[in-house]
Structure formats: structure tokens, C-alpha cells
Amino acid sequence: LHQIEAKYVRQGYLRGISGQRESVKLHNVSIRVGTMIISGITAVAATSSEEILLGRDVLNQIIVTLNGLASVTEIQA
């Protein structure tokens, strides 16, 4: 988020699978999927993880097909 100079929105809280509540910073970003750009996405900057999770705000705008047997992931915008 620092590298892309994402706009800081506000402080928030996140509760993970451990149940621990963590203070996080929320940023406004746009995500590019192929040729499609999805704007107005709130990204969470959490220090406890480097993983990226996509929420329904993104997933409801694309089609994702996971074919584990073929080790293929397809994304359609």
C-alpha cells in the first residue's frame, strides 16, 4: 500500500480466526483484473499477515473458476 501510495481512509479493527482483535489501517484502492478496473475497494493494512484476501466487494464483480485437478485458475471480468 505504501508503494502504490494508496489513499489512507481511517483506522479500523480486524478480528481473525484466532479471535484476537487487531488495529488496522484502511486504504482506498483500485484493482485491475485483466482489462477491468474495480474502483472503490477498501484495502486493509494488517501487520500480522502478508496474505491478500479478496472480499465480496471484488468477487461479486468477476467470475473465478478454480480447477484444482488441472492446477488452473481462470478469472473472467
Stockholm file with secondary structure:
# STOCKHOLM 1.0

chainA/1-77         LHQIEAKYVRQGYLRGISGQRESVKLHNVSIRVGTMIISGITAVAATSSEEILLGRDVLNQIIVTLNGLASVTEIQA
#=GR chainA/1-77 SS CTTTTCEEEEEEEEECTTCCEEEEEEEEEEEEETTEEEEEEEEEECTTCCCCCCCHHHHTTSEEEEETTTTEEEEEC
#=GC SS_cons        CTTTTCEEEEEEEEECTTCCEEEEEEEEEEEEETTEEEEEEEEEECTTCCCCCCCHHHHTTSEEEEETTTTEEEEEC
//
